[in-house]
Amino acid sequence: MDTIDWSDFMKVALHVGRVVDVQPFPEARKPAYILHVDFGDEIGIKKSSAQITQHYEPDSLKGRLVVGVVNFPKKQIGPLQSECLITGFHDAEGAVVLCTPDKEVPLGTRLL
C-alpha cells in the first residue's frame, strides 16, 4: 500500500451531512437511491447516487448523518449529475454499509 502525507489527506474534503431526501433511481445500472444531503450553510445540499438498497430503506435514511467527499468533480451517472461521494464499506457479501458518525455533530463538520 502506498503511503501519503498529511497534505495529501487534507486534499480530500470529507464532511458530515444529513440526508434530507431519498428518491428511487430506476435508471441506475445497479440498484441505487438518489440522496440529497445537507452539508450545512457553507456547502449546501448536494446530490449523490448511492448503491445502498440492500441494507437501507428510504425512510430509514431520511435524517441520518453520513460522511461525504464534497470536493470531487461532478460525475454524470445516467440522468443524474452526482455532486458528492457518500462513503461506506462493503460487507462480507459486497453490499455497502454507510460510514456514519455515531453521535450528532454540526452539519458540514470536516473529518480530521
C-alpha angles and dihedrals in degrees: 000000000000117000123225132198129236093266090057091052092047090058089070109079103210110179136170119245139171122238106239100171137018124194132179115255104206092165092063116108091227122034109279146151130228108235125199107203126191110217094179134264097307097051102022131198117332132186126228139171112235126190093208102118095117095065104024138056117205094249092053091055100053109099094013120134115235136176118238140178104235102180102063114111115262113273127207111228107179106299092344125089103210113213101186142014117244109212128230146143131247114243123218091281094047098256117136122252115193123248103231138167112251093219135038115277128171115276112262095027110152121233111240 
